[in-house]
Amino acid sequence: MRTRSALLAALLLALAAVAAVWTTSTSGTHDPPSRPHPIAHNEGFGNEKVTVFFYPQNFFCTDEPSDDLDGPGHNGDGIVAAQDPDEFQEPSVGPPGSPCIVGRTARGSFPTIDPAGRPIANAEPVWAILPFFDRNRNGVLDVVDPTVTGPASVTPVQCPEPGPPFTQHTGPFATCAMHPSTLHVEPVVSSLLAGLSVPGGHLPLPNHSHVIRNSAVNINPVWWQVISVRVDDETIWPDFDGRCPANPNGGRPCLVSEEALRDAQRRGQAGPDTPTNAWLFFNSEEVQPQPRSSSGSG
């Protein structure tokens, strides 16, 4: 009887250990959510605070039944997706799903639902802010400059992952945790991307940081629609702790909240919102402890 009890106790302990490992790997347990963050994590800004995102799965780029997103410039070949399986099954396109398209095409590309089927009106936006300036004066815009990576960069960006002391993983240029590595940008070559050379209309994932709504700083995993915004004024670009040359203490006008982003757009320091059909799946929570130099540190 004692042997059976001991075996049962050992089995229960083993099951508890497995459950703990499973919970950590699937829910992104990161307690406290402090730097350097584990793999599958990166940071963002919201409500003038530094946040950390965990990605339980990869990105998705939607193609709805009446869309027609193939053909020249992704403006369609005359056959809607519901009747054209090649539209999102060609080897050059997937997986997963259709091409990840920035901007509006002639035959759809702005989604009406998220990947779970919920109306887009209920979706959370994540603004991918793009540094359209040349801070290190090397003749290459920082948004596509491979040298603008890492923790010591003159233009700190959250994607690619910068590495220690912020993230454990150091991401190569044109990558980021669970993001697409290539974007189809034909619709915005002369607007959002004015000033860049984009051969073939395909752009490696640009250097960027993230802004989310104040109400979404602490939220369980959901699908977020990626909204691209070019930033032309380097003085409001935030560093990893939310500071910028225009406010070395952090907070406005540094781009660390939706309100700061809207202010910058009104002042002409940043371009308009450019929606995409790309979605990211992650949760968000405040980094602990908050960087003392950020306005959200108290």
N, C-alpha and C positions, 0 to 999 in steps of 0.2 A: 504493500500500500504506500509506504514511504517512497519507494522507487517510482511508482506511478505519479505520486504528487510532485516529486522532484522533476520528473520528465515534463509534466504539465506546466510547472512553473518555468522551466527552461524554454518550453515552446512559446509561452506567453511573452516572455522577455524577448525572444527572437522576433516574434510578430510585432511587438512594440518598436523594436529597433528598425525593422523594415518599414513600418508605417511612418516613423520619424524621417527616415531617409526619403521616402516617397513624397511626404509632405514638403520637405525642403526642396526637392528637385522640381516639383510641379507647381508649387505656389510661390516659389521665389523667396522663401523665408530668409530674411536678411535683417536680423534683430540684434542691435539697433541698425537702422539703415544708414550705416556710416561708411566713409571712404576708407580704403579703396573698395569699390563695389565689385562683387563677383561677376563672372561671365554672364552674359544675357541681360546685363544692366547697363544703362547709361543715364545721364542727367538731363534735366530741363529746368525751366523757370516758370513760376506762376505765383501770383499774389506777392511779388517781390521776394520770393523765397527760392532756394535751390531745392529741386525735387529730384527723386530718383525713380526711374522706370524699370520694371521687370517685364520681359517678353516671354510669355509661356509658349508662344508659337510664332511662326514666320508671318511675313507680310502677305497681303492679297491685293490683286488689282482686278476690279470688277468689270465684267462685260455682260450687259443685260440683254434679254432676248431680242429687242428691237434695235440694239446698237449695231453699227457696222464700222468696226475699228481697224480693219485691215485695208489693203489697197494703198496707193501712193499717199504719203503724208498721213496715213491712218484716217483718211477722209472717206473710206469705204470702197468696196468693189461692186456695190449694187445688190449684195446678198446679205440680209440681216443675220445676226449671230445664230438665231434659233434655226436657221436653215443652212448654216455654213460652219460645220464643225471645224474646218481647217482654220477658222479665224483665231481660235485659241488653243489649237493642238499642234500647230507646226513646231518642229524642233527649235526653230529660231525664236519662238515666242514664249513658250512655257517651260516648265511649270513654275508657279501655279497661275492659272487664269490667263487673262489677256495681257497684252503689253501694258506696262505702267506708263500712262500718258499724262503729261503736264499740260493743262489748258484745255480749251474747248475745240473739238473737231467738228467737221461738217455733219457727221452722222452719229452724234452721241459720244460721250466720254465722261460727262458729269453724271455720277451715279444718282439714283433716286432712292436706293436702299443700301444699307451696309451689308457686309458679307453674311450676317446672321438674318437678313431679311427685314430689319427694322427700318422705318422711314428715316431718310437722311436728316430730316428736320430735328430728329432726336439724337443725332450723332454728336460726339465730342470732336471738336477740331483740334488738331495739333499743328501749330504754325512752324514750318521749317524756315527759319530765317537764314538768308544767304548773304555772305559778306562780299558785296560787289565793290570792293576797293582794293587797293594794292598797298597795304600798310608797310610792307618791307621793301617797297620800291624796287622790285626786281623785274617789273614789266609784265607780271602775271597776276591777274585778279585772284584774290585769296580764295574765292569760291571754288576754283579749279587748280589751285597751287598745291602740288604734292608736299611741299615743305611746310605747309600750314597744318601741321599735325603735332601731337605730343603735348606734354604739360608745359613746356617752355616756349610754345609758339607765340609770336608777336600778335597773332590773331587767334585767341583760344576758341576752339570749336568742340562741341560735345560729340560730334560724329565726324570722323572716326573716333572710337574710344581713345582717349588721350593716354591711358596707361597710368601707373602709379605717380602720384599718390591719390589719384581720383578713381581710376578703375584698375582692376587687376590685369585686364587684357588690354594690350595695345593694338588697336586696329590699323591695318594698312589703309593707304589712301583709297578712296572710292568704295569703302565698305562701312558698315555699321551693324550693330547687333540686330539680326533678324530683318534687315532692310533689303530692298532690291539693290542690285549693284549697277543696273543700267536703267536710265529713264528715256522714254521717247518724247522728244520736246519739239517736234516740228511745229505745233501750233503757237509756240511762244518764242521762236528764234528771234523775232524782230521786236518783241515787247519785254517780257520778263528777262530774257537772256541777251538783250541788246548789248553789243560790245564784246560778245564771245564768239569764237569760231566753233561751230558745232557740225563737223563733217557727218553727213548722212542723217542728221537729225537725232542722233543717239548720244546721250551724255552720260559718262560715268557718274555714279552717285556723288553729288557735289558736297564739299565741306559745308556743314551747317550746325546750328544749334536749335533748341526747341523752346517754344512758348505755349503754355496751356492756360485755360481759363482759371480764374481764382477759385471757382467752386469745384474744380476738378483736381486740385492739388493732392488731395487724399481720396483715392477712388480705387475700387476693385478693377480687375482686368475688363476692358471693353475694347471694341473696335473704334479707332480714331481715324478720321479722314485727314489726310495730309494736305495742308494748304501752304503753298510756297509764297514767300515774300522776299524780294530783294531789298537789301539794306545798302544804301549808298553813302551814308555818313558814318565814318569809322569812329567818331567821338561817342556814339551811343551804343557801340558794340560791347556787350558785357564779357568780362573775364569769367573764369570758373566760379568765382565767388559772388558774381552779380555786380561788380564794379565796372565803371567805364570812365574814360577821360572827362566826360561831361559831368560826372558825379563820382569822384573817387571813393565816396562812402557807400555807394550802392543806392538802388531805388531809381525813381524817375530822374532824368530821361533815359537811363540805361534800359535796355529792352529785356525787362525781367517780369513783365506782366502784360496782359492784353491791353490794359489802359495805356501803358507806355508805348506799345506798338501802334495803337490807334493815334496817339498824339504824334508819333513820328510820321505816320502816313499823312496826317493833315498838314504837317509842316513840310512835306516833300522830302523828308530824310529817308523814307522807305517807300517802296512801290505798293501797288494795290494787292489785295489777296488774289492768288491764282490757284483755283482748286485743281485737284488731280483725281484720278480714279484709283489712287493707291491708298491702302489702309494698313495701319499697324495695330497690333493687339498687345496691350500692356496695361499694367496698373501704375499708380503713382502714389508716392508718399514723400513727405518732407525729409530731406537729409538731416540726420542727427549726428552730432550737434550741427546746427546751422552755422555756416562760416561767420565768424565774429564781425567781419568787415561788410557782410551783406546787410541790407536794410531790414531783412526779415529775422535778424538774429536777436532783436530785442534790446 
